Amino acid sequence: MQALVSRKTNALSVNDMRIETTGPDFICVGMPKAGTGWLFDQLDSHPDFWMPPVKELLYLNQSMPRLSFLDQRSRRAVDRTASEPGGKIGERVLRRELIDPRDIGFVQYAESIRGEPRSMDRYAGLFRFKENLLSGDITPPYWSLEYDVMASVAEHFPVAKILLLVRDPVARAWSRISVFHRSGKFDAQLLEDASQFAAFVRRSRKAGGARATQIAQSWLRHVPQSNFRAVLFDDIENQPDIVLRDVLAFLGADPDKRRADVPPDYNRKAGDRKLTMTGTARAVLAEHFKDELLACANVFGGRASEWPSRYGFDLKS
């Protein structure tokens, strides 16, 4: 395991003011459709955290971060925020009205670095507003971070925790395809032809390209095992209270603190319309992810050990 240097303090200048910040306490690097919305809502409502007023910062995966949540259309989204935690206004827009001085400062700082090349010092500045609370970045597209970016994150933030949420790859891909369908980007007629659907899955990086085992192994080349945690979506579904307590303790928060209006099983996406998985789709996805299903069982264990048998695969095969 690569030895890591001790935490250093990053310094940057904004509006002629010297800012000292240690950056994010944690970074959730995916996976998409594996419970990252649940994680954001739970941490955003916990008194030990200040979470940015946007779930997905989309900073580390862009060489010239656009910070699209600053767009005017995004700012108007706060007017549509529902009263329940998180609201249903999308993951990459401002999620609450800008009243808290910390939120206002965050947006002003983001505007000052928008359009500048990616910099770990600038990235660290996004979390200066947490004050004495915990804070981090939950951006599912970070599953595809390049190797050198992972190395840079580990170097600049050596004590930051890395979280990877993992879901049965067949179910995860189908959930992503359902999102495509809701947004008009997937033609359900493809499900009538196995070869055409298989071709679509192979072409779609978001549906068919992500491999949680590869992501975990890549991060563990840069961060110590003690700073890395994989959380299974099955466990979030079946024992959310236990998972939440474990995650909070891992991040350094008090598991006994809760907000009564955000129970551990809260899911703001529960009512989203989903496609019914056909037998053809199930067979195609299972074959596409066969090696990953077997690898997940070996790498993550626990409920992931049950995934291969769901699709008729022997763990020993």
Summary of the structure (lengths in Angstrom):
residues: 317
radius of gyration: 19.8
end to end distance: 29.8
largest distance: 62.6
contacts: 964
relative contact order: 0.17
helix: 48%
strand: 9%
